[in-house]
């Protein structure tokens, strides 16, 4: 939090403007990954963010099992 305040002061911006700029980068990464194209997103100075398609399938399979269990409990 302190770093964003220092950046805001240095640039003559408000803390919320700096926060929104930083947050928009992560919102973009989330949007690309949710799209399902499994593209790698590179953010300078932060690294590369990627989704492993096999890992997504595994998580979806586990979610399906959990959801089936919930529906069986209700019957």
Biopython code that builds the backbone (N, CA, C, O; Angstrom):
import numpy as np
from Bio.PDB.StructureBuilder import StructureBuilder

atoms = [
    (1, "UNK", "N", (0.824, -1.183, 0.000)),
    (1, "UNK", "CA", (0.000, 0.000, 0.000)),
    (1, "UNK", "C", (0.871, 1.250, 0.000)),
    (1, "UNK", "O", (0.569, 2.225, -0.688)),
    (2, "UNK", "N", (1.928, 1.218, 0.757)),
    (2, "UNK", "CA", (2.820, 2.367, 0.835)),
    (2, "UNK", "C", (3.445, 2.680, -0.515)),
    (2, "UNK", "O", (3.578, 3.849, -0.877)),
    (3, "UNK", "N", (3.826, 1.664, -1.260)),
    (3, "UNK", "CA", (4.452, 1.868, -2.559)),
    (3, "UNK", "C", (3.507, 2.613, -3.506)),
    (3, "UNK", "O", (3.935, 3.510, -4.232)),
    (4, "UNK", "N", (2.237, 2.246, -3.498)),
    (4, "UNK", "CA", (1.283, 2.917, -4.381)),
    (4, "UNK", "C", (1.108, 4.380, -3.980)),
    (4, "UNK", "O", (0.895, 5.234, -4.840)),
    (5, "UNK", "N", (1.193, 4.671, -2.709)),
    (5, "UNK", "CA", (1.104, 6.072, -2.251)),
    (5, "UNK", "C", (2.320, 6.865, -2.720)),
    (5, "UNK", "O", (2.198, 8.019, -3.130)),
    (6, "UNK", "N", (3.483, 6.243, -2.655)),
    (6, "UNK", "CA", (4.707, 6.905, -3.110)),
    (6, "UNK", "C", (4.649, 7.167, -4.620)),
    (6, "UNK", "O", (5.042, 8.237, -5.084)),
    (7, "UNK", "N", (4.164, 6.196, -5.372)),
    (7, "UNK", "CA", (4.036, 6.367, -6.822)),
    (7, "UNK", "C", (3.055, 7.489, -7.127)),
    (7, "UNK", "O", (3.312, 8.323, -7.996)),
    (8, "UNK", "N", (1.942, 7.512, -6.422)),
    (8, "UNK", "CA", (0.941, 8.560, -6.630)),
    (8, "UNK", "C", (1.542, 9.934, -6.359)),
    (8, "UNK", "O", (1.325, 10.875, -7.122)),
    (9, "UNK", "N", (2.283, 10.043, -5.287)),
    (9, "UNK", "CA", (2.898, 11.319, -4.940)),
    (9, "UNK", "C", (3.923, 11.741, -5.999)),
    (9, "UNK", "O", (3.975, 12.904, -6.400)),
    (10, "UNK", "N", (4.727, 10.788, -6.440)),
    (10, "UNK", "CA", (5.759, 11.073, -7.440)),
    (10, "UNK", "C", (5.148, 11.525, -8.770)),
    (10, "UNK", "O", (5.691, 12.402, -9.442)),
    (11, "UNK", "N", (4.011, 10.918, -9.145)),
    (11, "UNK", "CA", (3.379, 11.238, -10.418)),
    (11, "UNK", "C", (2.367, 12.370, -10.326)),
    (11, "UNK", "O", (1.861, 12.842, -11.344)),
    (12, "UNK", "N", (2.077, 12.802, -9.114)),
    (12, "UNK", "CA", (1.062, 13.840, -8.937)),
    (12, "UNK", "C", (-0.341, 13.312, -9.166)),
    (12, "UNK", "O", (-1.225, 14.051, -9.599)),
    (13, "UNK", "N", (-0.542, 12.060, -8.883)),
    (13, "UNK", "CA", (-1.845, 11.415, -9.062)),
    (13, "UNK", "C", (-2.424, 11.092, -7.687)),
    (13, "UNK", "O", (-1.749, 11.222, -6.666)),
    (14, "UNK", "N", (-3.677, 10.673, -7.684)),
    (14, "UNK", "CA", (-4.279, 10.245, -6.420)),
    (14, "UNK", "C", (-3.966, 8.768, -6.191)),
    (14, "UNK", "O", (-3.620, 8.033, -7.116)),
    (15, "UNK", "N", (-4.097, 8.363, -4.942)),
    (15, "UNK", "CA", (-3.856, 6.960, -4.594)),
    (15, "UNK", "C", (-4.835, 6.062, -5.337)),
    (15, "UNK", "O", (-4.453, 4.994, -5.814)),
    (16, "UNK", "N", (-6.098, 6.484, -5.441)),
    (16, "UNK", "CA", (-7.066, 5.630, -6.128)),
    (16, "UNK", "C", (-6.806, 5.529, -7.618)),
    (16, "UNK", "O", (-7.115, 4.497, -8.214)),
    (17, "UNK", "N", (-6.255, 6.550, -8.241)),
    (17, "UNK", "CA", (-5.903, 6.448, -9.656)),
    (17, "UNK", "C", (-4.811, 5.398, -9.863)),
    (17, "UNK", "O", (-4.895, 4.581, -10.780)),
    (18, "UNK", "N", (-3.800, 5.425, -9.016)),
    (18, "UNK", "CA", (-2.721, 4.436, -9.113)),
    (18, "UNK", "C", (-3.268, 3.042, -8.826)),
    (18, "UNK", "O", (-2.933, 2.091, -9.532)),
    (19, "UNK", "N", (-4.091, 2.912, -7.818)),
    (19, "UNK", "CA", (-4.684, 1.626, -7.467)),
    (19, "UNK", "C", (-5.498, 1.079, -8.646)),
    (19, "UNK", "O", (-5.385, -0.100, -8.982)),
    (20, "UNK", "N", (-6.308, 1.923, -9.266)),
    (20, "UNK", "CA", (-7.133, 1.486, -10.406)),
    (20, "UNK", "C", (-6.286, 1.039, -11.591)),
    (20, "UNK", "O", (-6.645, 0.089, -12.288)),
    (21, "UNK", "N", (-5.173, 1.713, -11.822)),
    (21, "UNK", "CA", (-4.282, 1.327, -12.918)),
    (21, "UNK", "C", (-3.697, -0.058, -12.656)),
    (21, "UNK", "O", (-3.684, -0.911, -13.544)),
    (22, "UNK", "N", (-3.220, -0.273, -11.451)),
    (22, "UNK", "CA", (-2.636, -1.574, -11.096)),
    (22, "UNK", "C", (-3.710, -2.656, -11.145)),
    (22, "UNK", "O", (-3.483, -3.733, -11.695)),
    (23, "UNK", "N", (-4.860, -2.375, -10.580)),
    (23, "UNK", "CA", (-5.945, -3.354, -10.543)),
    (23, "UNK", "C", (-6.417, -3.723, -11.950)),
    (23, "UNK", "O", (-6.802, -4.865, -12.197)),
    (24, "UNK", "N", (-6.387, -2.756, -12.870)),
    (24, "UNK", "CA", (-6.851, -3.035, -14.238)),
    (24, "UNK", "C", (-5.971, -4.079, -14.919)),
    (24, "UNK", "O", (-6.454, -4.838, -15.760)),
    (25, "UNK", "N", (-4.699, -4.126, -14.570)),
    (25, "UNK", "CA", (-3.816, -5.138, -15.154)),
    (25, "UNK", "C", (-4.263, -6.539, -14.753)),
    (25, "UNK", "O", (-4.288, -7.450, -15.581)),
    (26, "UNK", "N", (-4.615, -6.707, -13.483)),
    (26, "UNK", "CA", (-5.040, -8.025, -13.013)),
    (26, "UNK", "C", (-6.436, -8.375, -13.529)),
    (26, "UNK", "O", (-6.742, -9.546, -13.753)),
    (27, "UNK", "N", (-7.273, -7.369, -13.714)),
    (27, "UNK", "CA", (-8.584, -7.599, -14.303)),
    (27, "UNK", "C", (-8.424, -8.098, -15.739)),
    (27, "UNK", "O", (-9.151, -8.988, -16.181)),
    (28, "UNK", "N", (-7.467, -7.516, -16.460)),
    (28, "UNK", "CA", (-7.189, -7.939, -17.835)),
    (28, "UNK", "C", (-6.708, -9.393, -17.864)),
    (28, "UNK", "O", (-7.167, -10.184, -18.689)),
    (29, "UNK", "N", (-5.788, -9.743, -16.968)),
    (29, "UNK", "CA", (-5.278, -11.120, -16.904)),
    (29, "UNK", "C", (-6.434, -12.080, -16.630)),
    (29, "UNK", "O", (-6.546, -13.126, -17.268)),
    (30, "UNK", "N", (-7.283, -11.720, -15.687)),
    (30, "UNK", "CA", (-8.427, -12.562, -15.347)),
    (30, "UNK", "C", (-9.343, -12.757, -16.554)),
    (30, "UNK", "O", (-9.799, -13.869, -16.820)),
    (31, "UNK", "N", (-9.609, -11.673, -17.281)),
    (31, "UNK", "CA", (-10.495, -11.739, -18.442)),
    (31, "UNK", "C", (-9.920, -12.663, -19.519)),
    (31, "UNK", "O", (-10.646, -13.474, -20.094)),
    (32, "UNK", "N", (-8.632, -12.542, -19.788)),
    (32, "UNK", "CA", (-7.995, -13.380, -20.802)),
    (32, "UNK", "C", (-8.063, -14.847, -20.387)),
    (32, "UNK", "O", (-8.355, -15.715, -21.209)),
    (33, "UNK", "N", (-7.796, -15.120, -19.120)),
    (33, "UNK", "CA", (-7.790, -16.506, -18.660)),
    (33, "UNK", "C", (-9.192, -17.096, -18.623)),
    (33, "UNK", "O", (-9.370, -18.278, -18.916)),
    (34, "UNK", "N", (-10.182, -16.297, -18.271)),
    (34, "UNK", "CA", (-11.561, -16.792, -18.242)),
    (34, "UNK", "C", (-12.081, -17.069, -19.653)),
    (34, "UNK", "O", (-12.978, -17.893, -19.837)),
    (35, "UNK", "N", (-11.528, -16.393, -20.628)),
    (35, "UNK", "CA", (-11.944, -16.574, -22.019)),
    (35, "UNK", "C", (-11.728, -18.019, -22.458)),
    (35, "UNK", "O", (-12.461, -18.535, -23.302)),
    (36, "UNK", "N", (-10.722, -18.665, -21.883)),
    (36, "UNK", "CA", (-10.493, -20.072, -22.170)),
    (36, "UNK", "C", (-9.546, -20.340, -23.322)),
    (36, "UNK", "O", (-9.356, -21.495, -23.704)),
    (37, "UNK", "N", (-8.949, -19.307, -23.881)),
    (37, "UNK", "CA", (-8.019, -19.514, -24.986)),
    (37, "UNK", "C", (-6.645, -19.941, -24.477)),
    (37, "UNK", "O", (-5.782, -20.334, -25.263)),
    (38, "UNK", "N", (-6.444, -19.864, -23.178)),
    (38, "UNK", "CA", (-5.202, -20.280, -22.523)),
    (38, "UNK", "C", (-3.981, -19.545, -23.065)),
    (38, "UNK", "O", (-2.901, -20.118, -23.207)),
    (39, "UNK", "N", (-4.180, -18.269, -23.362)),
    (39, "UNK", "CA", (-3.075, -17.438, -23.813)),
    (39, "UNK", "C", (-2.195, -17.072, -22.622)),
    (39, "UNK", "O", (-2.670, -16.976, -21.490)),
    (40, "UNK", "N", (-0.921, -16.872, -22.890)),
    (40, "UNK", "CA", (-0.019, -16.373, -21.862)),
    (40, "UNK", "C", (-0.082, -14.860, -21.877)),
    (40, "UNK", "O", (-0.031, -14.232, -22.934)),
    (41, "UNK", "N", (-0.195, -14.282, -20.686)),
    (41, "UNK", "CA", (-0.231, -12.831, -20.551)),
    (41, "UNK", "C", (1.040, -12.417, -19.831)),
    (41, "UNK", "O", (1.349, -12.928, -18.755)),
    (42, "UNK", "N", (1.774, -11.490, -20.428)),
    (42, "UNK", "CA", (3.012, -11.014, -19.820)),
    (42, "UNK", "C", (2.807, -9.598, -19.327)),
    (42, "UNK", "O", (2.443, -8.708, -20.094)),
    (43, "UNK", "N", (3.044, -9.394, -18.037)),
    (43, "UNK", "CA", (3.003, -8.066, -17.449)),
    (43, "UNK", "C", (4.444, -7.666, -17.120)),
    (43, "UNK", "O", (5.099, -8.319, -16.307)),
    (44, "UNK", "N", (4.930, -6.610, -17.740)),
    (44, "UNK", "CA", (6.315, -6.195, -17.487)),
    (44, "UNK", "C", (6.577, -6.022, -15.987)),
    (44, "UNK", "O", (5.767, -5.446, -15.261)),
    (45, "UNK", "N", (7.705, -6.524, -15.554)),
    (45, "UNK", "CA", (8.177, -6.462, -14.169)),
    (45, "UNK", "C", (7.401, -7.370, -13.211)),
    (45, "UNK", "O", (7.761, -7.471, -12.038)),
    (46, "UNK", "N", (6.351, -8.027, -13.686)),
    (46, "UNK", "CA", (5.585, -8.928, -12.827)),
    (46, "UNK", "C", (5.699, -10.378, -13.267)),
    (46, "UNK", "O", (5.635, -11.284, -12.436)),
    (47, "UNK", "N", (5.864, -10.607, -14.559)),
    (47, "UNK", "CA", (6.035, -11.972, -15.031)),
    (47, "UNK", "C", (4.969, -12.388, -16.018)),
    (47, "UNK", "O", (4.168, -11.580, -16.488)),
    (48, "UNK", "N", (4.986, -13.679, -16.317)),
    (48, "UNK", "CA", (4.038, -14.261, -17.260)),
    (48, "UNK", "C", (2.987, -15.043, -16.483)),
    (48, "UNK", "O", (3.295, -15.751, -15.525)),
    (49, "UNK", "N", (1.758, -14.899, -16.914)),
    (49, "UNK", "CA", (0.647, -15.603, -16.296)),
    (49, "UNK", "C", (0.038, -16.501, -17.359)),
    (49, "UNK", "O", (-0.269, -16.055, -18.464)),
    (50, "UNK", "N", (-0.134, -17.764, -17.016)),
    (50, "UNK", "CA", (-0.660, -18.708, -17.984)),
    (50, "UNK", "C", (-1.574, -19.707, -17.292)),
    (50, "UNK", "O", (-1.504, -19.904, -16.079)),
    (51, "UNK", "N", (-2.417, -20.322, -18.073)),
    (51, "UNK", "CA", (-3.320, -21.349, -17.567)),
    (51, "UNK", "C", (-2.991, -22.640, -18.281)),
    (51, "UNK", "O", (-2.909, -22.678, -19.509)),
    (52, "UNK", "N", (-2.805, -23.687, -17.521)),
    (52, "UNK", "CA", (-2.558, -25.002, -18.079)),
    (52, "UNK", "C", (-3.919, -25.646, -18.373)),
    (52, "UNK", "O", (-4.715, -25.855, -17.457)),
    (53, "UNK", "N", (-4.183, -25.955, -19.631)),
    (53, "UNK", "CA", (-5.481, -26.506, -20.042)),
    (53, "UNK", "C", (-5.813, -27.799, -19.298)),
    (53, "UNK", "O", (-6.971, -28.026, -18.948)),
    (54, "UNK", "N", (-4.826, -28.640, -19.053)),
    (54, "UNK", "CA", (-5.062, -29.896, -18.333)),
    (54, "UNK", "C", (-5.470, -29.623, -16.887)),
    (54, "UNK", "O", (-6.307, -30.332, -16.327)),
    (55, "UNK", "N", (-4.879, -28.602, -16.292)),
    (55, "UNK", "CA", (-5.221, -28.243, -14.909)),
    (55, "UNK", "C", (-6.663, -27.730, -14.832)),
    (55, "UNK", "O", (-7.386, -28.043, -13.887)),
    (56, "UNK", "N", (-7.072, -26.951, -15.815)),
    (56, "UNK", "CA", (-8.445, -26.456, -15.858)),
    (56, "UNK", "C", (-9.417, -27.625, -15.964)),
    (56, "UNK", "O", (-10.439, -27.646, -15.277)),
    (57, "UNK", "N", (-9.110, -28.587, -16.811)),
    (57, "UNK", "CA", (-9.981, -29.751, -16.962)),
    (57, "UNK", "C", (-10.085, -30.526, -15.651)),
    (57, "UNK", "O", (-11.172, -30.959, -15.269)),
    (58, "UNK", "N", (-8.968, -30.698, -14.969)),
    (58, "UNK", "CA", (-8.971, -31.396, -13.684)),
    (58, "UNK", "C", (-9.851, -30.664, -12.670)),
    (58, "UNK", "O", (-10.638, -31.288, -11.959)),
    (59, "UNK", "N", (-9.713, -29.343, -12.609)),
    (59, "UNK", "CA", (-10.529, -28.560, -11.677)),
    (59, "UNK", "C", (-12.012, -28.633, -12.037)),
    (59, "UNK", "O", (-12.863, -28.737, -11.154)),
    (60, "UNK", "N", (-12.319, -28.579, -13.330)),
    (60, "UNK", "CA", (-13.716, -28.693, -13.762)),
    (60, "UNK", "C", (-14.292, -30.061, -13.434)),
    (60, "UNK", "O", (-15.451, -30.164, -13.033)),
    (61, "UNK", "N", (-13.498, -31.113, -13.600)),
    (61, "UNK", "CA", (-13.948, -32.463, -13.256)),
    (61, "UNK", "C", (-14.243, -32.572, -11.764)),
    (61, "UNK", "O", (-15.255, -33.145, -11.363)),
    (62, "UNK", "N", (-13.356, -32.021, -10.953)),
    (62, "UNK", "CA", (-13.575, -32.063, -9.500)),
    (62, "UNK", "C", (-14.808, -31.269, -9.103)),
    (62, "UNK", "O", (-15.569, -31.694, -8.233)),
    (63, "UNK", "N", (-15.012, -30.115, -9.737)),
    (63, "UNK", "CA", (-16.193, -29.308, -9.451)),
    (63, "UNK", "C", (-17.462, -30.066, -9.814)),
    (63, "UNK", "O", (-18.449, -30.007, -9.080)),
    (64, "UNK", "N", (-17.448, -30.773, -10.930)),
    (64, "UNK", "CA", (-18.612, -31.551, -11.344)),
    (64, "UNK", "C", (-18.938, -32.632, -10.324)),
    (64, "UNK", "O", (-20.109, -32.872, -10.031)),
    (65, "UNK", "N", (-17.923, -33.285, -9.782)),
    (65, "UNK", "CA", (-18.139, -34.321, -8.765)),
    (65, "UNK", "C", (-18.743, -33.705, -7.512)),
    (65, "UNK", "O", (-19.664, -34.270, -6.923)),
    (66, "UNK", "N", (-18.236, -32.564, -7.108)),
    (66, "UNK", "CA", (-18.763, -31.883, -5.918)),
    (66, "UNK", "C", (-20.211, -31.485, -6.131)),
    (66, "UNK", "O", (-21.046, -31.677, -5.247)),
    (67, "UNK", "N", (-20.516, -30.932, -7.301)),
    (67, "UNK", "CA", (-21.887, -30.514, -7.585)),
    (67, "UNK", "C", (-22.838, -31.695, -7.648)),
    (67, "UNK", "O", (-23.979, -31.594, -7.196)),
    (68, "UNK", "N", (-22.389, -32.804, -8.196)),
    (68, "UNK", "CA", (-23.229, -34.011, -8.223)),
    (68, "UNK", "C", (-23.536, -34.461, -6.804)),
    (68, "UNK", "O", (-24.658, -34.873, -6.508)),
    (69, "UNK", "N", (-22.550, -34.384, -5.933)),
    (69, "UNK", "CA", (-22.740, -34.776, -4.542)),
    (69, "UNK", "C", (-23.769, -33.897, -3.841)),
    (69, "UNK", "O", (-24.561, -34.385, -3.035)),
    (70, "UNK", "N", (-23.758, -32.618, -4.142)),
    (70, "UNK", "CA", (-24.737, -31.698, -3.539)),
    (70, "UNK", "C", (-26.132, -32.022, -4.000)),
    (70, "UNK", "O", (-27.073, -31.978, -3.208)),
    (71, "UNK", "N", (-26.287, -32.355, -5.298)),
    (71, "UNK", "CA", (-27.606, -32.673, -5.809)),
    (71, "UNK", "C", (-28.108, -33.995, -5.237)),
    (71, "UNK", "O", (-29.309, -34.144, -5.013)),
    (72, "UNK", "N", (-27.233, -34.944, -4.998)),
    (72, "UNK", "CA", (-27.646, -36.229, -4.433)),
    (72, "UNK", "C", (-28.077, -36.080, -2.984)),
    (72, "UNK", "O", (-28.960, -36.800, -2.521)),
    (73, "UNK", "N", (-27.453, -35.140, -2.257)),
    (73, "UNK", "CA", (-27.831, -34.913, -0.861)),
    (73, "UNK", "C", (-29.232, -34.336, -0.733)),
    (73, "UNK", "O", (-29.902, -34.548, 0.278)),
    (74, "UNK", "N", (-29.680, -33.609, -1.752)),
    (74, "UNK", "CA", (-30.993, -32.954, -1.700)),
    (74, "UNK", "C", (-32.136, -33.909, -2.033)),
    (74, "UNK", "O", (-33.297, -33.562, -1.814)),
    (75, "UNK", "N", (-31.847, -35.100, -2.557)),
    (75, "UNK", "CA", (-32.911, -36.017, -2.956)),
    (75, "UNK", "C", (-33.293, -36.949, -1.850)),
    (75, "UNK", "O", (-34.178, -37.787, -2.026)),
]
sb = StructureBuilder()
sb.init_structure("model")
sb.init_model(0)
sb.init_chain("A")
sb.init_seg("    ")
for serial, (resi, resn, name, xyz) in enumerate(atoms, 1):
    if name == "N":
        sb.init_residue(resn, " ", resi, " ")
    sb.init_atom(name, np.array(xyz, "f"), 0.0, 1.0, " ", f" {name:<3s}", serial, name[0])
structure = sb.get_structure()
